[in-house]
């Protein structure tokens, strides 16, 4: 009797362990399935897609040659709205157009005191192609590498750049004409790459973009610009139809001094690094959205420049 009771208990324990292990393997597989739905299938889905992105930047700190200097009264607020429309021809190849709408509100120093103003309108639009060069999916891991290439076209108003021709160091402002211009008047090249890697619920995502500049209006040429972002994250919620992830993201930029009529400007170079959270959300294979905060941890400038105190970014993409 005791032997049968022991056998039943032993059999029950074994079945319980097997059930738990099976549930755990099923849960892990389900996690990867949800991650796959949130990334690979959404990115490779063919057809039309559209999106909207917003970046707000608040400038209230002035630097001279990388050192913060007191310069009360000057401020700049920048709103950049990006309208995105594109088409995925194959699971690996897509093209998109980015249409920026820019609004800038500022207060800066002039010879007669402080002057307030604003500048708004269409910026320089971009045409970009994306090619998924590598994709790998295993039992617990997903990885993808996407390469980008395109052109930035001179659709934005560049009239503010003309201020660089008459700028003097007397009563110099930290907000320059090149900061307020909506466009450059140049055709520039864009190269970049995006990497996504996930293991179960953990992921690593990042990107790199290089903008090769040419001479634009008023013989002004913005310096080539290197931008990057990336960091680790975790999917906190995973379902068959949705995901919620949180990433600790680093974003940075390195840009040299611009040139005017072939001569180097002394107040346009910047190297910066930001850190902050980036919350991500997906719904099925159609909707992707994010909300991010960027706080500066390193900013080094040449000359006298106003630099960001923080940035807020948000956006969404819908695949039809």
C-alpha positions as CSV (number, residue, x, y, z in Angstrom):
1,X,0.0,0.0,0.0
2,X,2.8,2.4,1.0
3,X,4.7,1.4,-2.2
4,X,1.7,2.3,-4.4
5,X,1.3,5.6,-2.6
6,X,5.0,6.3,-3.0
7,X,4.8,5.4,-6.7
8,X,1.8,7.7,-7.2
9,X,3.5,10.6,-5.5
10,X,6.7,10.0,-7.5
11,X,4.8,9.8,-10.7
12,X,2.9,13.0,-9.8
13,X,6.1,14.8,-9.0
14,X,7.8,13.7,-12.2
15,X,4.7,14.8,-14.2
16,X,4.7,18.2,-12.4
17,X,8.4,18.7,-13.2
18,X,7.8,17.8,-16.8
19,X,4.8,20.1,-17.0
20,X,6.8,23.0,-15.5
21,X,9.7,22.4,-17.9
22,X,7.4,22.2,-20.8
23,X,5.6,25.4,-19.7
24,X,8.9,27.1,-19.4
25,X,10.1,26.0,-22.8
26,X,6.7,27.0,-24.2
27,X,6.9,30.4,-22.5
28,X,10.4,31.0,-23.9
29,X,9.3,30.0,-27.3
30,X,6.3,32.3,-27.0
31,X,8.6,35.1,-25.9
32,X,10.7,34.7,-29.0
33,X,7.6,34.4,-31.1
34,X,6.3,37.7,-29.8
35,X,9.8,39.4,-30.3
36,X,9.8,38.0,-33.8
37,X,6.3,39.4,-34.4
38,X,7.5,42.8,-33.1
39,X,10.6,43.0,-35.2
40,X,11.3,40.7,-38.0
41,X,7.8,40.3,-39.4
42,X,6.9,44.0,-39.0
43,X,10.1,45.1,-40.7
44,X,9.8,42.6,-43.5
45,X,6.1,43.1,-44.2
46,X,5.6,44.2,-47.8
47,X,3.5,47.1,-49.0
48,X,2.9,50.7,-48.0
49,X,3.9,52.2,-44.7
50,X,3.6,55.7,-43.2
51,X,4.7,57.4,-40.0
52,X,5.0,60.5,-38.0
53,X,7.9,61.5,-35.7
54,X,8.4,64.5,-33.4
55,X,11.6,65.9,-31.8
56,X,11.5,68.8,-29.4
57,X,14.9,70.3,-28.3
58,X,15.2,72.9,-25.6
59,X,18.4,75.1,-25.8
60,X,19.2,77.2,-22.8
61,X,22.9,76.6,-22.1
62,X,25.8,78.5,-23.8
63,X,29.3,77.2,-24.3
64,X,32.5,78.8,-25.5
65,X,35.1,76.3,-26.7
66,X,33.5,73.6,-24.7
67,X,33.2,75.6,-21.4
68,X,29.8,76.7,-20.1
69,X,29.6,80.5,-19.9
70,X,27.0,82.8,-18.4
71,X,24.9,84.4,-21.1
72,X,21.4,85.0,-19.7
73,X,18.5,85.9,-22.0
74,X,19.3,83.8,-25.0
75,X,17.1,80.7,-25.7
76,X,16.1,78.5,-28.6
77,X,13.2,76.0,-28.9
78,X,13.2,73.6,-31.9
79,X,10.3,71.4,-33.1
80,X,11.0,69.0,-36.0
81,X,8.0,67.0,-37.3
82,X,9.0,64.2,-39.7
83,X,6.3,62.8,-42.1
84,X,7.4,59.4,-43.4
85,X,6.0,57.5,-46.3
86,X,7.4,54.5,-48.0
87,X,7.0,51.1,-49.7
88,X,8.5,47.7,-49.1
89,X,9.1,46.0,-52.4
90,X,10.4,42.8,-50.9
91,X,11.0,41.5,-47.4
92,X,14.5,42.9,-47.6
93,X,14.2,46.1,-49.7
94,X,12.2,49.3,-48.9
95,X,12.3,53.0,-49.9
96,X,11.0,55.9,-48.0
97,X,10.7,59.7,-48.1
98,X,11.1,61.9,-45.0
99,X,9.4,65.3,-45.1
100,X,10.5,67.5,-42.2
101,X,8.4,70.4,-41.0
102,X,10.5,72.7,-38.7
103,X,9.5,75.4,-36.2
104,X,12.1,77.3,-34.2
105,X,11.4,80.0,-31.6
106,X,14.3,82.1,-30.3
107,X,15.5,85.0,-28.3
108,X,19.0,86.3,-29.0
109,X,21.3,89.2,-28.5
110,X,21.7,91.9,-31.1
111,X,23.5,95.3,-31.1
112,X,20.4,97.0,-29.8
113,X,19.6,94.4,-27.2
114,X,17.6,91.2,-27.3
115,X,15.5,90.3,-30.2
116,X,12.8,87.6,-30.3
117,X,11.7,85.8,-33.5
118,X,10.7,82.5,-35.1
119,X,11.4,80.5,-38.2
120,X,9.2,77.8,-39.6
121,X,8.5,75.9,-42.7
122,X,9.6,72.9,-44.8
123,X,13.0,71.5,-44.2
124,X,15.3,69.5,-46.5
125,X,13.5,66.2,-47.4
126,X,15.4,62.9,-47.7
127,X,15.0,59.9,-49.9
128,X,16.3,56.7,-48.3
129,X,16.5,53.1,-49.3
130,X,16.8,50.3,-46.7
131,X,18.2,46.8,-47.4
132,X,18.2,44.0,-44.9
133,X,21.6,42.5,-45.4
134,X,21.4,39.8,-42.7
135,X,18.7,38.1,-40.7
136,X,19.1,35.1,-38.5
137,X,16.4,33.4,-36.2
138,X,17.2,30.5,-33.9
139,X,15.4,29.0,-30.9
140,X,16.2,31.8,-28.5
141,X,17.9,34.4,-30.6
142,X,17.0,36.9,-33.3
143,X,19.4,39.2,-35.2
144,X,19.1,41.6,-38.1
145,X,21.4,44.0,-39.9
146,X,19.9,46.7,-42.2
147,X,22.0,49.0,-44.4
148,X,20.7,52.5,-45.5
149,X,21.6,54.9,-48.3
150,X,20.0,57.9,-49.8
151,X,20.1,61.6,-50.5
152,X,19.1,64.8,-48.7
153,X,17.6,67.3,-51.2
154,X,17.6,71.2,-51.0
155,X,13.8,71.8,-50.3
156,X,14.2,74.0,-47.2
157,X,14.6,77.7,-47.1
158,X,18.3,78.6,-46.6
159,X,18.0,82.4,-46.3
160,X,19.2,82.5,-42.7
161,X,22.6,81.2,-43.8
162,X,23.1,84.7,-45.4
163,X,23.6,86.1,-41.8
164,X,27.0,84.2,-41.7
165,X,28.3,86.6,-44.4
166,X,27.9,89.7,-42.1
167,X,28.3,88.1,-38.6
168,X,30.7,90.0,-36.4
169,X,32.2,89.2,-33.0
170,X,30.8,92.4,-31.5
171,X,27.7,91.7,-29.4
172,X,28.1,88.1,-30.7
173,X,25.1,85.8,-30.2
174,X,25.3,82.1,-29.4
175,X,22.5,81.5,-31.9
176,X,23.8,81.8,-35.4
177,X,22.2,81.9,-38.9
178,X,23.2,78.3,-39.6
179,X,21.2,77.3,-36.4
180,X,18.0,78.9,-37.7
181,X,18.2,78.0,-41.4
182,X,15.5,75.5,-42.5
183,X,17.6,74.1,-45.4
184,X,21.2,74.1,-46.7
185,X,20.7,74.5,-50.4
186,X,22.9,71.4,-50.9
187,X,22.5,67.9,-52.1
188,X,24.0,65.6,-49.5
189,X,24.6,61.9,-49.3
190,X,23.3,59.6,-46.5
191,X,24.9,56.3,-45.4
192,X,23.9,54.3,-42.4
193,X,23.3,50.9,-40.7
194,X,20.9,49.6,-38.1
195,X,21.4,46.5,-35.9
196,X,18.9,44.6,-33.8
197,X,19.8,41.6,-31.7
198,X,17.5,39.8,-29.2
199,X,18.0,36.9,-26.8
200,X,14.7,35.8,-25.2
201,X,13.4,39.0,-23.6
202,X,16.7,41.0,-23.7
203,X,17.7,43.0,-26.8
204,X,20.4,45.3,-28.1
205,X,19.5,47.9,-30.7
206,X,21.5,50.7,-32.4
207,X,22.2,52.6,-35.5
208,X,24.9,54.7,-37.3
209,X,24.4,57.4,-39.8
210,X,26.9,59.5,-41.8
211,X,25.9,62.5,-43.8
212,X,28.3,63.6,-46.5
213,X,27.8,67.3,-47.1
214,X,28.4,69.4,-50.3
215,X,28.5,73.2,-50.8
216,X,25.1,74.8,-50.7
217,X,23.7,78.3,-51.0
218,X,25.8,81.4,-50.2
219,X,29.0,79.2,-50.7
220,X,28.2,77.7,-47.3
221,X,29.0,74.1,-46.6
222,X,27.9,72.3,-43.4
223,X,30.5,69.9,-42.1
224,X,30.1,66.1,-42.5
225,X,28.1,64.7,-39.7
226,X,28.4,61.4,-37.8
227,X,25.4,60.3,-35.6
228,X,24.9,57.2,-33.6
229,X,22.5,55.6,-31.1
230,X,22.2,52.3,-29.3
231,X,22.0,50.4,-26.0
232,X,20.5,47.4,-24.2
233,X,16.9,46.9,-23.4
234,X,14.3,44.4,-22.3
235,X,10.8,43.5,-23.4
236,X,8.8,43.9,-20.2
237,X,5.5,42.8,-21.7
238,X,5.2,40.2,-24.5
239,X,1.9,39.0,-25.9
240,X,0.8,37.4,-29.2
241,X,-0.5,40.8,-30.4
242,X,1.7,43.4,-28.6
243,X,5.1,44.1,-27.0
244,X,6.3,46.8,-24.6
245,X,10.1,47.3,-24.3
246,X,12.3,49.7,-22.5
247,X,15.8,50.6,-23.7
248,X,18.7,52.5,-22.0
249,X,19.9,54.4,-25.0
250,X,23.0,56.4,-25.8
251,X,22.8,58.9,-28.7
252,X,25.7,61.0,-30.0
253,X,27.0,63.2,-32.7
254,X,30.3,64.4,-34.0
255,X,30.5,67.2,-36.5
256,X,33.4,69.5,-37.6
257,X,33.5,73.2,-38.4
258,X,31.5,74.3,-41.4
259,X,33.1,76.3,-44.3
260,X,32.1,79.6,-45.9
261,X,33.7,80.3,-49.3
262,X,36.2,77.7,-48.6
263,X,37.2,79.1,-45.2
264,X,36.7,77.2,-42.0
265,X,34.1,78.7,-39.5
266,X,35.2,78.7,-35.9
267,X,31.9,78.3,-34.1
268,X,30.1,75.3,-35.7
269,X,31.9,72.1,-34.5
270,X,30.3,69.9,-31.8
271,X,30.7,66.5,-30.2
272,X,27.9,65.4,-27.9
273,X,26.6,62.4,-26.1
274,X,23.1,61.9,-24.6
275,X,21.6,59.2,-22.4
276,X,18.0,58.4,-21.5
277,X,15.2,55.9,-21.6
278,X,13.5,54.9,-24.8
279,X,10.1,53.1,-24.4
280,X,8.9,51.0,-27.4
281,X,5.5,49.6,-28.2
282,X,4.3,47.3,-31.1
283,X,0.9,46.0,-32.0
284,X,0.8,43.0,-34.3
285,X,2.8,43.4,-37.5
286,X,1.4,46.9,-38.3
287,X,2.0,49.4,-35.5
288,X,5.4,50.5,-34.0
289,X,5.8,53.4,-31.7
290,X,8.4,54.9,-29.3
291,X,8.9,57.7,-26.7
292,X,12.3,58.8,-25.6
293,X,14.1,61.4,-23.5
294,X,17.7,62.5,-24.2
295,X,19.7,64.1,-21.4
296,X,23.2,65.5,-22.2
297,X,26.2,63.8,-20.5
298,X,28.9,65.3,-22.8
299,X,28.9,68.4,-25.0
300,X,32.0,70.0,-26.4
301,X,31.8,72.9,-28.9
302,X,34.0,75.2,-30.8
303,X,33.5,79.0,-30.5
304,X,30.3,80.4,-29.0
305,X,27.3,78.1,-29.3
306,X,24.0,77.4,-27.6
307,X,23.6,73.7,-26.7
308,X,20.6,71.5,-25.8
309,X,19.5,71.0,-22.2
310,X,17.3,68.1,-23.2
311,X,15.4,66.5,-26.1
312,X,12.1,64.7,-26.3
313,X,11.4,62.2,-29.2
314,X,8.3,60.4,-30.1
315,X,7.0,58.6,-33.2
316,X,5.0,55.8,-34.8
317,X,4.9,53.8,-38.0
318,X,1.9,52.0,-39.5
319,X,2.2,49.3,-42.1
320,X,-0.9,48.9,-44.2
